[in-house]
Amino acid sequence: MMRTGDVIDDLAADFYNAPGIVTGSEDSLPLRLIYGIIAEAARQGASAVHLESNGSGLVIRTRVDGALVEKLRLPPQLATVVIRLVKQMSRLDFVDQDLPQDGLVSLNLGGKIRNVGISTLPNTSANRTSERIVLRILDEQITSSALQLLGMSEHIRQILTDALAQPDGLILVCGPAGSGKTATLYAGMKQLNDGTRNILTVENPIEYAVEGTGQTQINTERGLNFANGLRAILRQDPDVVMVGEIADRETAAVAVEASLNGHLVLSAINTNDAVSAIARLRDLHVDPFLMASSLRAIIGQRTVLKLCEHCRIPIQAEGSLASLLGFDRGTVVFRETGCNLCNQTGFQGHIGVFEAIRIDETTRRLINGGGDEARISAHAFYKQPGLASAARNMVQQGVTTAEEGIRISRREPIAVSHLRRI
């Protein structure tokens, strides 16, 4: 674990005099600690920092390549000050510990501005109320990324680009939480944001500020949900609308109606794959005819751990592992080891795995006729890989591990004993 002195003196020295933050002598030590932890987490490519307050103090953990690692433990008296400062930095109510709160703060870390999303949650342990705070470190490069930087194949990128070129319709990005849907939506907006279109969004939360667009944060406590927010921005003469998530019947109905009334609508929906989005819209009581008429493309995506190219080692897939992946026995795949360049994890971040359904006339007939997922999937992926096939291709190319490929194929990973090192 990192020592407090190391964090403060070695990692946070450049940020001690950061403007706009309280820097009195009482708060200088925890302030430098906060900056140091966030700076080190960003340097390591962490996606989040967890501050977990309990009766014995504050536990600080960072999530790097999907795994949480404990970094530091602070005594209760310092924990209280750290929690208060984090909430002050993001303009949250630092007195109220009984309700969840969300905020956003921009920090200058080594000359680079990084946005950090703040989420607080009450935590009761041993009859004592405390708080858990998660700091989500947002990647500003997403807002300037073209679609080719997201790991999409040329074929899938073309399907999405063709759909984005349409004047109206509904484009859905699908996947479970943490699969990178937001990155794909923002990259799509970036491609459209050329100054000739009025692009408006309704989000929760707004993770990235995109210059040239109008972004609305929902506020359910004041009655502003996705459906109401979408209705409001439709009165602002938009060309393109981005809805952070379609999760209820009302939002689905308004989004489909907007797409049929001359607007291009981009949104995310939480499903395991692209074809499941059609079933999900049916569950939300979207009329099949309207669904078939409005949809332009559905992008399904997941993320896998990306192997470190400097220390990965070749192995042979044997036994049930080869069978689960559909490989011949002895097929060469790769596994992680760990080196200084990847902080001994064996991985260097994540990479997207994608599939896409182009809504052609056959797909429309299947949707309108109540075709089941198997028939729609058989047509959509007749000449292109679905998620499972795309993941297996990444395993064969040495991009990710066999276990990751099996996970995306929605099967249980098996023991490493089925791998024989070359």
Secondary structure, 3 states (H helix, E strand, C coil): CCCHHHHHHHHCHHHCCCCCCCCCHHHHHHHHHHHHHHHHHHHCCCCEEEEEEECCEEEEEEEECCEEEEEEEECHHHHHHHHHHHHHHCCCCCCCCCCCEEEEEEEEECCEEEEEEEEEEEEEECCEEEEEEEEEECCHHHHHCCHHHHCCCHHHHHHHHHHHCCCCEEEEEECCCCCCHHHHHHHHHHHHCCCCCCEEEEECCCCCCCCCCEEEECEHHHCECHHHHHHHHHCCCCCEEEECCCCCHHHHHHHHHHHHCCCEEEEEECCCCHHHHHHHHHHCCCCHHHHHHHEEEEEEEEEEEEECCCCCEEEEECHHHHHHHCCCCCEEEEECCCCHHHCCCCEEEEEEEEEEEECCHHHHHHHHCCCCHHHHHHHHCCCCCCHHHHHHHHHHCCCCCHHHHHHHCCCCCCCHHHEEEC
